[in-house]
């Protein structure tokens, strides 16, 4: 945000774009493209597109600061969920 002189919304969009590109490249490099489950990929693509659509609608209705707070709590909750899941797998 500081170096690129971006507002928080622009920074989030750029960050998510870079994460997506990096993930796609990693996926393509690590998998044999002939063995892909195209039905599963199609379902995931549909979920992503629906998430983008509803995220855009939500973005238009909620100001940036409140959205940032909600996202922070979501990430915190997911972190606790993953820790609990891993802890349960160990025990």
mmCIF file as gemmi writes it, N, C-alpha and C atoms, coordinates in Angstrom:
data_model
loop_
_atom_site.group_PDB
_atom_site.id
_atom_site.type_symbol
_atom_site.label_atom_id
_atom_site.label_alt_id
_atom_site.label_comp_id
_atom_site.label_asym_id
_atom_site.label_entity_id
_atom_site.label_seq_id
_atom_site.pdbx_PDB_ins_code
_atom_site.Cartn_x
_atom_site.Cartn_y
_atom_site.Cartn_z
_atom_site.occupancy
_atom_site.B_iso_or_equiv
_atom_site.pdbx_formal_charge
_atom_site.auth_seq_id
_atom_site.auth_asym_id
_atom_site.pdbx_PDB_model_num
ATOM 1 N N . UNK Axp A 1 ? 0.82 -1.185 0 1 0 ? 1 A 1
ATOM 2 C CA . UNK Axp A 1 ? 0 0 0 1 0 ? 1 A 1
ATOM 3 C C . UNK Axp A 1 ? 0.865 1.251 0 1 0 ? 1 A 1
ATOM 4 N N . UNK Axp A 2 ? 1.934 1.232 0.783 1 0 ? 2 A 1
ATOM 5 C CA . UNK Axp A 2 ? 2.775 2.418 0.915 1 0 ? 2 A 1
ATOM 6 C C . UNK Axp A 2 ? 3.573 2.671 -0.352 1 0 ? 2 A 1
ATOM 7 N N . UNK Axp A 3 ? 4.267 1.637 -0.853 1 0 ? 3 A 1
ATOM 8 C CA . UNK Axp A 3 ? 5.137 1.824 -2.005 1 0 ? 3 A 1
ATOM 9 C C . UNK Axp A 3 ? 4.35 2.038 -3.293 1 0 ? 3 A 1
ATOM 10 N N . UNK Axp A 4 ? 3.213 1.388 -3.431 1 0 ? 4 A 1
ATOM 11 C CA . UNK Axp A 4 ? 2.416 1.508 -4.635 1 0 ? 4 A 1
ATOM 12 C C . UNK Axp A 4 ? 1.385 2.62 -4.57 1 0 ? 4 A 1
ATOM 13 N N . UNK Axp A 5 ? 1.301 3.296 -3.418 1 0 ? 5 A 1
ATOM 14 C CA . UNK Axp A 5 ? 0.32 4.365 -3.197 1 0 ? 5 A 1
ATOM 15 C C . UNK Axp A 5 ? -1.093 3.893 -3.551 1 0 ? 5 A 1
ATOM 16 N N . UNK Axp A 6 ? -1.471 2.758 -2.964 1 0 ? 6 A 1
ATOM 17 C CA . UNK Axp A 6 ? -2.786 2.17 -3.211 1 0 ? 6 A 1
ATOM 18 C C . UNK Axp A 6 ? -3.679 2.331 -1.99 1 0 ? 6 A 1
ATOM 19 N N . UNK Axp A 7 ? -4.981 2.365 -2.232 1 0 ? 7 A 1
ATOM 20 C CA . UNK Axp A 7 ? -5.907 2.33 -1.107 1 0 ? 7 A 1
ATOM 21 C C . UNK Axp A 7 ? -6.087 0.863 -0.698 1 0 ? 7 A 1
ATOM 22 N N . UNK Axp A 8 ? -6.704 0.601 0.458 1 0 ? 8 A 1
ATOM 23 C CA . UNK Axp A 8 ? -6.818 -0.796 0.927 1 0 ? 8 A 1
ATOM 24 C C . UNK Axp A 8 ? -7.522 -1.723 -0.057 1 0 ? 8 A 1
ATOM 25 N N . UNK Axp A 9 ? -8.547 -1.248 -0.738 1 0 ? 9 A 1
ATOM 26 C CA . UNK Axp A 9 ? -9.271 -2.111 -1.676 1 0 ? 9 A 1
ATOM 27 C C . UNK Axp A 9 ? -8.371 -2.512 -2.847 1 0 ? 9 A 1
ATOM 28 N N . UNK Axp A 10 ? -7.614 -1.571 -3.375 1 0 ? 10 A 1
ATOM 29 C CA . UNK Axp A 10 ? -6.703 -1.883 -4.478 1 0 ? 10 A 1
ATOM 30 C C . UNK Axp A 10 ? -5.629 -2.869 -4.024 1 0 ? 10 A 1
ATOM 31 N N . UNK Axp A 11 ? -5.137 -2.69 -2.807 1 0 ? 11 A 1
ATOM 32 C CA . UNK Axp A 11 ? -4.103 -3.587 -2.289 1 0 ? 11 A 1
ATOM 33 C C . UNK Axp A 11 ? -4.635 -5.01 -2.146 1 0 ? 11 A 1
ATOM 34 N N . UNK Axp A 12 ? -5.861 -5.161 -1.676 1 0 ? 12 A 1
ATOM 35 C CA . UNK Axp A 12 ? -6.455 -6.492 -1.521 1 0 ? 12 A 1
ATOM 36 C C . UNK Axp A 12 ? -6.641 -7.144 -2.881 1 0 ? 12 A 1
ATOM 37 N N . UNK Axp A 13 ? -7.157 -6.389 -3.845 1 0 ? 13 A 1
ATOM 38 C CA . UNK Axp A 13 ? -7.37 -6.936 -5.188 1 0 ? 13 A 1
ATOM 39 C C . UNK Axp A 13 ? -6.045 -7.381 -5.8 1 0 ? 13 A 1
ATOM 40 N N . UNK Axp A 14 ? -5.025 -6.548 -5.7 1 0 ? 14 A 1
ATOM 41 C CA . UNK Axp A 14 ? -3.716 -6.91 -6.25 1 0 ? 14 A 1
ATOM 42 C C . UNK Axp A 14 ? -3.137 -8.127 -5.545 1 0 ? 14 A 1
ATOM 43 N N . UNK Axp A 15 ? -3.284 -8.18 -4.232 1 0 ? 15 A 1
ATOM 44 C CA . UNK Axp A 15 ? -2.77 -9.304 -3.469 1 0 ? 15 A 1
ATOM 45 C C . UNK Axp A 15 ? -3.464 -10.601 -3.877 1 0 ? 15 A 1
ATOM 46 N N . UNK Axp A 16 ? -4.778 -10.571 -3.975 1 0 ? 16 A 1
ATOM 47 C CA . UNK Axp A 16 ? -5.511 -11.778 -4.359 1 0 ? 16 A 1
ATOM 48 C C . UNK Axp A 16 ? -5.177 -12.199 -5.785 1 0 ? 16 A 1
ATOM 49 N N . UNK Axp A 17 ? -4.984 -11.242 -6.674 1 0 ? 17 A 1
ATOM 50 C CA . UNK Axp A 17 ? -4.609 -11.569 -8.042 1 0 ? 17 A 1
ATOM 51 C C . UNK Axp A 17 ? -3.257 -12.284 -8.073 1 0 ? 17 A 1
ATOM 52 N N . UNK Axp A 18 ? -2.294 -11.749 -7.337 1 0 ? 18 A 1
ATOM 53 C CA . UNK Axp A 18 ? -0.964 -12.366 -7.31 1 0 ? 18 A 1
ATOM 54 C C . UNK Axp A 18 ? -1.005 -13.751 -6.683 1 0 ? 18 A 1
ATOM 55 N N . UNK Axp A 19 ? -1.794 -13.917 -5.637 1 0 ? 19 A 1
ATOM 56 C CA . UNK Axp A 19 ? -1.941 -15.239 -5.013 1 0 ? 19 A 1
ATOM 57 C C . UNK Axp A 19 ? -2.542 -16.218 -6.009 1 0 ? 19 A 1
ATOM 58 N N . UNK Axp A 20 ? -3.55 -15.77 -6.757 1 0 ? 20 A 1
ATOM 59 C CA . UNK Axp A 20 ? -4.183 -16.63 -7.756 1 0 ? 20 A 1
ATOM 60 C C . UNK Axp A 20 ? -3.228 -17.041 -8.852 1 0 ? 20 A 1
ATOM 61 N N . UNK Axp A 21 ? -2.463 -16.099 -9.377 1 0 ? 21 A 1
ATOM 62 C CA . UNK Axp A 21 ? -1.507 -16.404 -10.441 1 0 ? 21 A 1
ATOM 63 C C . UNK Axp A 21 ? -0.432 -17.36 -9.932 1 0 ? 21 A 1
ATOM 64 N N . UNK Axp A 22 ? 0.071 -17.091 -8.745 1 0 ? 22 A 1
ATOM 65 C CA . UNK Axp A 22 ? 1.102 -17.96 -8.163 1 0 ? 22 A 1
ATOM 66 C C . UNK Axp A 22 ? 0.557 -19.374 -7.939 1 0 ? 22 A 1
ATOM 67 N N . UNK Axp A 23 ? -0.658 -19.481 -7.454 1 0 ? 23 A 1
ATOM 68 C CA . UNK Axp A 23 ? -1.273 -20.789 -7.221 1 0 ? 23 A 1
ATOM 69 C C . UNK Axp A 23 ? -1.497 -21.529 -8.53 1 0 ? 23 A 1
ATOM 70 N N . UNK Axp A 24 ? -1.964 -20.822 -9.555 1 0 ? 24 A 1
ATOM 71 C CA . UNK Axp A 24 ? -2.184 -21.452 -10.855 1 0 ? 24 A 1
ATOM 72 C C . UNK Axp A 24 ? -0.883 -21.984 -11.437 1 0 ? 24 A 1
ATOM 73 N N . UNK Axp A 25 ? 0.169 -21.197 -11.369 1 0 ? 25 A 1
ATOM 74 C CA . UNK Axp A 25 ? 1.465 -21.643 -11.891 1 0 ? 25 A 1
ATOM 75 C C . UNK Axp A 25 ? 1.96 -22.863 -11.118 1 0 ? 25 A 1
ATOM 76 N N . UNK Axp A 26 ? 1.858 -22.817 -9.812 1 0 ? 26 A 1
ATOM 77 C CA . UNK Axp A 26 ? 2.275 -23.966 -8.995 1 0 ? 26 A 1
ATOM 78 C C . UNK Axp A 26 ? 1.471 -25.213 -9.309 1 0 ? 26 A 1
ATOM 79 N N . UNK Axp A 27 ? 0.174 -25.039 -9.517 1 0 ? 27 A 1
ATOM 80 C CA . UNK Axp A 27 ? -0.69 -26.17 -9.851 1 0 ? 27 A 1
ATOM 81 C C . UNK Axp A 27 ? -0.309 -26.775 -11.191 1 0 ? 27 A 1
ATOM 82 N N . UNK Axp A 28 ? -0.129 -25.927 -12.193 1 0 ? 28 A 1
ATOM 83 C CA . UNK Axp A 28 ? 0.187 -26.414 -13.526 1 0 ? 28 A 1
ATOM 84 C C . UNK Axp A 28 ? 1.546 -27.112 -13.579 1 0 ? 28 A 1
ATOM 85 N N . UNK Axp A 29 ? 2.5 -26.618 -12.802 1 0 ? 29 A 1
ATOM 86 C CA . UNK Axp A 29 ? 3.841 -27.209 -12.803 1 0 ? 29 A 1
ATOM 87 C C . UNK Axp A 29 ? 3.848 -28.548 -12.069 1 0 ? 29 A 1
ATOM 88 N N . UNK Axp A 30 ? 3.031 -28.698 -11.043 1 0 ? 30 A 1
ATOM 89 C CA . UNK Axp A 30 ? 3.111 -29.888 -10.206 1 0 ? 30 A 1
ATOM 90 C C . UNK Axp A 30 ? 2.174 -31.014 -10.627 1 0 ? 30 A 1
ATOM 91 N N . UNK Axp A 31 ? 1.341 -30.814 -11.634 1 0 ? 31 A 1
ATOM 92 C CA . UNK Axp A 31 ? 0.394 -31.853 -12.034 1 0 ? 31 A 1
ATOM 93 C C . UNK Axp A 31 ? 0.58 -32.247 -13.5 1 0 ? 31 A 1
ATOM 94 N N . UNK Axp A 32 ? 0.295 -33.502 -13.761 1 0 ? 32 A 1
ATOM 95 C CA . UNK Axp A 32 ? 0.256 -33.987 -15.132 1 0 ? 32 A 1
ATOM 96 C C . UNK Axp A 32 ? -1.082 -33.543 -15.718 1 0 ? 32 A 1
ATOM 97 N N . UNK Axp A 33 ? -1.05 -32.695 -16.721 1 0 ? 33 A 1
ATOM 98 C CA . UNK Axp A 33 ? -2.272 -32.105 -17.255 1 0 ? 33 A 1
ATOM 99 C C . UNK Axp A 33 ? -3.206 -33.133 -17.88 1 0 ? 33 A 1
ATOM 100 N N . UNK Axp A 34 ? -2.702 -34.278 -18.274 1 0 ? 34 A 1
ATOM 101 C CA . UNK Axp A 34 ? -3.544 -35.308 -18.882 1 0 ? 34 A 1
ATOM 102 C C . UNK Axp A 34 ? -4.368 -36.06 -17.835 1 0 ? 34 A 1
ATOM 103 N N . UNK Axp A 35 ? -4 -35.965 -16.567 1 0 ? 35 A 1
ATOM 104 C CA . UNK Axp A 35 ? -4.688 -36.703 -15.506 1 0 ? 35 A 1
ATOM 105 C C . UNK Axp A 35 ? -5.606 -35.81 -14.679 1 0 ? 35 A 1
ATOM 106 N N . UNK Axp A 36 ? -5.909 -34.625 -15.153 1 0 ? 36 A 1
ATOM 107 C CA . UNK Axp A 36 ? -6.742 -33.704 -14.386 1 0 ? 36 A 1
ATOM 108 C C . UNK Axp A 36 ? -8.201 -34.143 -14.387 1 0 ? 36 A 1
ATOM 109 N N . UNK Axp A 37 ? -8.864 -33.947 -13.257 1 0 ? 37 A 1
ATOM 110 C CA . UNK Axp A 37 ? -10.294 -34.203 -13.141 1 0 ? 37 A 1
ATOM 111 C C . UNK Axp A 37 ? -11.014 -32.92 -13.573 1 0 ? 37 A 1
ATOM 112 N N . UNK Axp A 38 ? -11.412 -32.874 -14.836 1 0 ? 38 A 1
ATOM 113 C CA . UNK Axp A 38 ? -12.003 -31.656 -15.383 1 0 ? 38 A 1
ATOM 114 C C . UNK Axp A 38 ? -13.356 -31.338 -14.766 1 0 ? 38 A 1
ATOM 115 N N . UNK Axp A 39 ? -14.091 -32.346 -14.328 1 0 ? 39 A 1
ATOM 116 C CA . UNK Axp A 39 ? -15.378 -32.105 -13.663 1 0 ? 39 A 1
ATOM 117 C C . UNK Axp A 39 ? -15.146 -31.377 -12.338 1 0 ? 39 A 1
ATOM 118 N N . UNK Axp A 40 ? -14.17 -31.846 -11.569 1 0 ? 40 A 1
ATOM 119 C CA . UNK Axp A 40 ? -13.845 -31.183 -10.304 1 0 ? 40 A 1
ATOM 120 C C . UNK Axp A 40 ? -13.368 -29.753 -10.55 1 0 ? 40 A 1
ATOM 121 N N . UNK Axp A 41 ? -12.51 -29.566 -11.537 1 0 ? 41 A 1
ATOM 122 C CA . UNK Axp A 41 ? -12.034 -28.228 -11.851 1 0 ? 41 A 1
ATOM 123 C C . UNK Axp A 41 ? -13.176 -27.32 -12.282 1 0 ? 41 A 1
ATOM 124 N N . UNK Axp A 42 ? -14.133 -27.853 -13.028 1 0 ? 42 A 1
ATOM 125 C CA . UNK Axp A 42 ? -15.3 -27.078 -13.436 1 0 ? 42 A 1
ATOM 126 C C . UNK Axp A 42 ? -16.141 -26.655 -12.243 1 0 ? 42 A 1
ATOM 127 N N . UNK Axp A 43 ? -16.327 -27.562 -11.298 1 0 ? 43 A 1
ATOM 128 C CA . UNK Axp A 43 ? -17.082 -27.237 -10.078 1 0 ? 43 A 1
ATOM 129 C C . UNK Axp A 43 ? -16.367 -26.155 -9.27 1 0 ? 43 A 1
ATOM 130 N N . UNK Axp A 44 ? -15.049 -26.295 -9.141 1 0 ? 44 A 1
ATOM 131 C CA . UNK Axp A 44 ? -14.28 -25.288 -8.407 1 0 ? 44 A 1
ATOM 132 C C . UNK Axp A 44 ? -14.338 -23.934 -9.103 1 0 ? 44 A 1
ATOM 133 N N . UNK Axp A 45 ? -14.278 -23.934 -10.424 1 0 ? 45 A 1
ATOM 134 C CA . UNK Axp A 45 ? -14.378 -22.695 -11.175 1 0 ? 45 A 1
ATOM 135 C C . UNK Axp A 45 ? -15.728 -22.036 -10.956 1 0 ? 45 A 1
ATOM 136 N N . UNK Axp A 46 ? -16.787 -22.83 -10.942 1 0 ? 46 A 1
ATOM 137 C CA . UNK Axp A 46 ? -18.125 -22.293 -10.684 1 0 ? 46 A 1
ATOM 138 C C . UNK Axp A 46 ? -18.205 -21.669 -9.295 1 0 ? 46 A 1
ATOM 139 N N . UNK Axp A 47 ? -17.64 -22.341 -8.304 1 0 ? 47 A 1
ATOM 140 C CA . UNK Axp A 47 ? -17.636 -21.804 -6.939 1 0 ? 47 A 1
ATOM 141 C C . UNK Axp A 47 ? -16.863 -20.493 -6.879 1 0 ? 47 A 1
ATOM 142 N N . UNK Axp A 48 ? -15.715 -20.442 -7.554 1 0 ? 48 A 1
ATOM 143 C CA . UNK Axp A 48 ? -14.897 -19.226 -7.576 1 0 ? 48 A 1
ATOM 144 C C . UNK Axp A 48 ? -15.655 -18.074 -8.233 1 0 ? 48 A 1
ATOM 145 N N . UNK Axp A 49 ? -16.303 -18.355 -9.36 1 0 ? 49 A 1
ATOM 146 C CA . UNK Axp A 49 ? -17.052 -17.306 -10.055 1 0 ? 49 A 1
ATOM 147 C C . UNK Axp A 49 ? -18.228 -16.8 -9.223 1 0 ? 49 A 1
ATOM 148 N N . UNK Axp A 50 ? -18.924 -17.714 -8.541 1 0 ? 50 A 1
ATOM 149 C CA . UNK Axp A 50 ? -20.007 -17.292 -7.644 1 0 ? 50 A 1
ATOM 150 C C . UNK Axp A 50 ? -19.46 -16.452 -6.491 1 0 ? 50 A 1
ATOM 151 N N . UNK Axp A 51 ? -18.314 -16.866 -5.937 1 0 ? 51 A 1
ATOM 152 C CA . UNK Axp A 51 ? -17.684 -16.093 -4.871 1 0 ? 51 A 1
ATOM 153 C C . UNK Axp A 51 ? -17.292 -14.705 -5.335 1 0 ? 51 A 1
ATOM 154 N N . UNK Axp A 52 ? -16.772 -14.613 -6.558 1 0 ? 52 A 1
ATOM 155 C CA . UNK Axp A 52 ? -16.413 -13.302 -7.109 1 0 ? 52 A 1
ATOM 156 C C . UNK Axp A 52 ? -17.651 -12.424 -7.282 1 0 ? 52 A 1
ATOM 157 N N . UNK Axp A 53 ? -18.737 -13.017 -7.771 1 0 ? 53 A 1
ATOM 158 C CA . UNK Axp A 53 ? -19.973 -12.261 -7.992 1 0 ? 53 A 1
ATOM 159 C C . UNK Axp A 53 ? -20.519 -11.715 -6.668 1 0 ? 53 A 1
ATOM 160 N N . UNK Axp A 54 ? -20.658 -12.61 -5.682 1 0 ? 54 A 1
ATOM 161 C CA . UNK Axp A 54 ? -21.207 -12.173 -4.397 1 0 ? 54 A 1
ATOM 162 C C . UNK Axp A 54 ? -20.235 -11.271 -3.649 1 0 ? 54 A 1
ATOM 163 N N . UNK Axp A 55 ? -18.943 -11.494 -3.823 1 0 ? 55 A 1
ATOM 164 C CA . UNK Axp A 55 ? -17.954 -10.607 -3.217 1 0 ? 55 A 1
ATOM 165 C C . UNK Axp A 55 ? -18.048 -9.198 -3.774 1 0 ? 55 A 1
ATOM 166 N N . UNK Axp A 56 ? -18.277 -9.105 -5.06 1 0 ? 56 A 1
ATOM 167 C CA . UNK Axp A 56 ? -18.439 -7.793 -5.705 1 0 ? 56 A 1
ATOM 168 C C . UNK Axp A 56 ? -19.683 -7.078 -5.176 1 0 ? 56 A 1
ATOM 169 N N . UNK Axp A 57 ? -20.771 -7.824 -5.022 1 0 ? 57 A 1
ATOM 170 C CA . UNK Axp A 57 ? -22.007 -7.241 -4.475 1 0 ? 57 A 1
ATOM 171 C C . UNK Axp A 57 ? -21.789 -6.774 -3.033 1 0 ? 57 A 1
ATOM 172 N N . UNK Axp A 58 ? -21.097 -7.588 -2.254 1 0 ? 58 A 1
ATOM 173 C CA . UNK Axp A 58 ? -20.813 -7.243 -0.863 1 0 ? 58 A 1
ATOM 174 C C . UNK Axp A 58 ? -19.912 -6.016 -0.785 1 0 ? 58 A 1
ATOM 175 N N . UNK Axp A 59 ? -18.943 -5.958 -1.678 1 0 ? 59 A 1
ATOM 176 C CA . UNK Axp A 59 ? -18.003 -4.839 -1.736 1 0 ? 59 A 1
ATOM 177 C C . UNK Axp A 59 ? -18.734 -3.515 -1.988 1 0 ? 59 A 1
ATOM 178 N N . UNK Axp A 60 ? -19.775 -3.553 -2.781 1 0 ? 60 A 1
ATOM 179 C CA . UNK Axp A 60 ? -20.526 -2.341 -3.098 1 0 ? 60 A 1
ATOM 180 C C . UNK Axp A 60 ? -21.38 -1.872 -1.93 1 0 ? 60 A 1
ATOM 181 N N . UNK Axp A 61 ? -21.714 -2.76 -0.991 1 0 ? 61 A 1
ATOM 182 C CA . UNK Axp A 61 ? -22.62 -2.411 0.105 1 0 ? 61 A 1
ATOM 183 C C . UNK Axp A 61 ? -21.912 -2.116 1.426 1 0 ? 61 A 1
ATOM 184 N N . UNK Axp A 62 ? -20.668 -2.57 1.578 1 0 ? 62 A 1
ATOM 185 C CA . UNK Axp A 62 ? -19.958 -2.42 2.851 1 0 ? 62 A 1
ATOM 186 C C . UNK Axp A 62 ? -18.707 -1.587 2.63 1 0 ? 62 A 1
ATOM 187 N N . UNK Axp A 63 ? -18.472 -0.606 3.524 1 0 ? 63 A 1
ATOM 188 C CA . UNK Axp A 63 ? -17.281 0.237 3.386 1 0 ? 63 A 1
ATOM 189 C C . UNK Axp A 63 ? -16.012 -0.576 3.69 1 0 ? 63 A 1
ATOM 190 N N . UNK Axp A 64 ? -14.899 -0.074 3.211 1 0 ? 64 A 1
ATOM 191 C CA . UNK Axp A 64 ? -13.626 -0.8 3.244 1 0 ? 64 A 1
ATOM 192 C C . UNK Axp A 64 ? -13.196 -1.167 4.661 1 0 ? 64 A 1
ATOM 193 N N . UNK Axp A 65 ? -13.33 -0.253 5.621 1 0 ? 65 A 1
ATOM 194 C CA . UNK Axp A 65 ? -12.872 -0.529 6.985 1 0 ? 65 A 1
ATOM 195 C C . UNK Axp A 65 ? -13.653 -1.665 7.622 1 0 ? 65 A 1
ATOM 196 N N . UNK Axp A 66 ? -14.958 -1.676 7.426 1 0 ? 66 A 1
ATOM 197 C CA . UNK Axp A 66 ? -15.779 -2.752 7.997 1 0 ? 66 A 1
ATOM 198 C C . UNK Axp A 66 ? -15.472 -4.084 7.302 1 0 ? 66 A 1
ATOM 199 N N . UNK Axp A 67 ? -15.289 -4.041 5.996 1 0 ? 67 A 1
ATOM 200 C CA . UNK Axp A 67 ? -14.958 -5.255 5.253 1 0 ? 67 A 1
ATOM 201 C C . UNK Axp A 67 ? -13.609 -5.812 5.703 1 0 ? 67 A 1
ATOM 202 N N . UNK Axp A 68 ? -12.665 -4.932 5.984 1 0 ? 68 A 1
ATOM 203 C CA . UNK Axp A 68 ? -11.352 -5.35 6.471 1 0 ? 68 A 1
ATOM 204 C C . UNK Axp A 68 ? -11.474 -6.039 7.832 1 0 ? 68 A 1
ATOM 205 N N . UNK Axp A 69 ? -12.304 -5.502 8.694 1 0 ? 69 A 1
ATOM 206 C CA . UNK Axp A 69 ? -12.514 -6.104 10.015 1 0 ? 69 A 1
ATOM 207 C C . UNK Axp A 69 ? -13.164 -7.479 9.889 1 0 ? 69 A 1
ATOM 208 N N . UNK Axp A 70 ? -14.181 -7.577 9.051 1 0 ? 70 A 1
ATOM 209 C CA . UNK Axp A 70 ? -14.857 -8.857 8.83 1 0 ? 70 A 1
ATOM 210 C C . UNK Axp A 70 ? -13.877 -9.885 8.286 1 0 ? 70 A 1
ATOM 211 N N . UNK Axp A 71 ? -13.064 -9.484 7.31 1 0 ? 71 A 1
ATOM 212 C CA . UNK Axp A 71 ? -12.083 -10.394 6.724 1 0 ? 71 A 1
ATOM 213 C C . UNK Axp A 71 ? -11.058 -10.843 7.768 1 0 ? 71 A 1
ATOM 214 N N . UNK Axp A 72 ? -10.634 -9.924 8.625 1 0 ? 72 A 1
ATOM 215 C CA . UNK Axp A 72 ? -9.693 -10.274 9.682 1 0 ? 72 A 1
ATOM 216 C C . UNK Axp A 72 ? -10.258 -11.327 10.618 1 0 ? 72 A 1
ATOM 217 N N . UNK Axp A 73 ? -11.511 -11.166 11.026 1 0 ? 73 A 1
ATOM 218 C CA . UNK Axp A 73 ? -12.15 -12.167 11.886 1 0 ? 73 A 1
ATOM 219 C C . UNK Axp A 73 ? -12.32 -13.498 11.152 1 0 ? 73 A 1
ATOM 220 N N . UNK Axp A 74 ? -12.621 -13.434 9.864 1 0 ? 74 A 1
ATOM 221 C CA . UNK Axp A 74 ? -12.752 -14.66 9.072 1 0 ? 74 A 1
ATOM 222 C C . UNK Axp A 74 ? -11.423 -15.416 9.041 1 0 ? 74 A 1
ATOM 223 N N . UNK Axp A 75 ? -10.336 -14.704 8.77 1 0 ? 75 A 1
ATOM 224 C CA . UNK Axp A 75 ? -9.013 -15.346 8.722 1 0 ? 75 A 1
ATOM 225 C C . UNK Axp A 75 ? -8.649 -15.915 10.089 1 0 ? 75 A 1
ATOM 226 N N . UNK Axp A 76 ? -8.929 -15.181 11.147 1 0 ? 76 A 1
ATOM 227 C CA . UNK Axp A 76 ? -8.657 -15.66 12.499 1 0 ? 76 A 1
ATOM 228 C C . UNK Axp A 76 ? -9.455 -16.925 12.796 1 0 ? 76 A 1
ATOM 229 N N . UNK Axp A 77 ? -10.737 -16.914 12.435 1 0 ? 77 A 1
ATOM 230 C CA . UNK Axp A 77 ? -11.579 -18.091 12.642 1 0 ? 77 A 1
ATOM 231 C C . UNK Axp A 77 ? -11.095 -19.295 11.855 1 0 ? 77 A 1
ATOM 232 N N . UNK Axp A 78 ? -10.695 -19.077 10.607 1 0 ? 78 A 1
ATOM 233 C CA . UNK Axp A 78 ? -10.183 -20.174 9.796 1 0 ? 78 A 1
ATOM 234 C C . UNK Axp A 78 ? -8.874 -20.717 10.372 1 0 ? 78 A 1
ATOM 235 N N . UNK Axp A 79 ? -8.047 -19.831 10.904 1 0 ? 79 A 1
ATOM 236 C CA . UNK Axp A 79 ? -6.805 -20.267 11.545 1 0 ? 79 A 1
ATOM 237 C C . UNK Axp A 79 ? -7.083 -21.181 12.727 1 0 ? 79 A 1
ATOM 238 N N . UNK Axp A 80 ? -8.041 -20.787 13.576 1 0 ? 80 A 1
ATOM 239 C CA . UNK Axp A 80 ? -8.407 -21.629 14.718 1 0 ? 80 A 1
ATOM 240 C C . UNK Axp A 80 ? -8.997 -22.958 14.256 1 0 ? 80 A 1
ATOM 241 N N . UNK Axp A 81 ? -9.817 -22.911 13.204 1 0 ? 81 A 1
ATOM 242 C CA . UNK Axp A 81 ? -10.407 -24.139 12.669 1 0 ? 81 A 1
ATOM 243 C C . UNK Axp A 81 ? -9.324 -25.098 12.182 1 0 ? 81 A 1
ATOM 244 N N . UNK Axp A 82 ? -8.35 -24.588 11.457 1 0 ? 82 A 1
ATOM 245 C CA . UNK Axp A 82 ? -7.266 -25.425 10.938 1 0 ? 82 A 1
ATOM 246 C C . UNK Axp A 82 ? -6.42 -25.982 12.079 1 0 ? 82 A 1
ATOM 247 N N . UNK Axp A 83 ? -6.117 -25.149 13.072 1 0 ? 83 A 1
ATOM 248 C CA . UNK Axp A 83 ? -5.361 -25.639 14.233 1 0 ? 83 A 1
ATOM 249 C C . UNK Axp A 83 ? -6.114 -26.746 14.956 1 0 ? 83 A 1
ATOM 250 N N . UNK Axp A 84 ? -7.416 -26.561 15.16 1 0 ? 84 A 1
ATOM 251 C CA . UNK Axp A 84 ? -8.23 -27.577 15.821 1 0 ? 84 A 1
ATOM 252 C C . UNK Axp A 84 ? -8.263 -28.864 15.006 1 0 ? 84 A 1
ATOM 253 N N . UNK Axp A 85 ? -8.428 -28.743 13.706 1 0 ? 85 A 1
ATOM 254 C CA . UNK Axp A 85 ? -8.453 -29.912 12.824 1 0 ? 85 A 1
ATOM 255 C C . UNK Axp A 85 ? -7.13 -30.673 12.88 1 0 ? 85 A 1
ATOM 256 N N . UNK Axp A 86 ? -6.021 -29.952 12.844 1 0 ? 86 A 1
ATOM 257 C CA . UNK Axp A 86 ? -4.707 -30.599 12.912 1 0 ? 86 A 1
ATOM 258 C C . UNK Axp A 86 ? -4.467 -31.225 14.273 1 0 ? 86 A 1
ATOM 259 N N . UNK Axp A 87 ? -4.92 -30.56 15.314 1 0 ? 87 A 1
ATOM 260 C CA . UNK Axp A 87 ? -4.761 -31.098 16.662 1 0 ? 87 A 1
ATOM 261 C C . UNK Axp A 87 ? -5.557 -32.374 16.82 1 0 ? 87 A 1
ATOM 262 N N . UNK Axp A 88 ? -6.769 -32.395 16.252 1 0 ? 88 A 1
ATOM 263 C CA . UNK Axp A 88 ? -7.619 -33.589 16.348 1 0 ? 88 A 1
ATOM 264 C C . UNK Axp A 88 ? -6.985 -34.74 15.536 1 0 ? 88 A 1
ATOM 265 N N . UNK Axp A 89 ? -6.325 -34.433 14.425 1 0 ? 89 A 1
ATOM 266 C CA . UNK Axp A 89 ? -5.692 -35.473 13.609 1 0 ? 89 A 1
ATOM 267 C C . UNK Axp A 89 ? -4.507 -36.104 14.332 1 0 ? 89 A 1
ATOM 268 N N . UNK Axp A 90 ? -3.814 -35.312 15.149 1 0 ? 90 A 1
ATOM 269 C CA . UNK Axp A 90 ? -2.651 -35.818 15.878 1 0 ? 90 A 1
ATOM 270 C C . UNK Axp A 90 ? -3.104 -36.733 17.025 1 0 ? 90 A 1
ATOM 271 N N . UNK Axp A 91 ? -4.181 -36.36 17.692 1 0 ? 91 A 1
ATOM 272 C CA . UNK Axp A 91 ? -4.646 -37.124 18.864 1 0 ? 91 A 1
ATOM 273 C C . UNK Axp A 91 ? -5.596 -38.187 18.504 1 0 ? 91 A 1
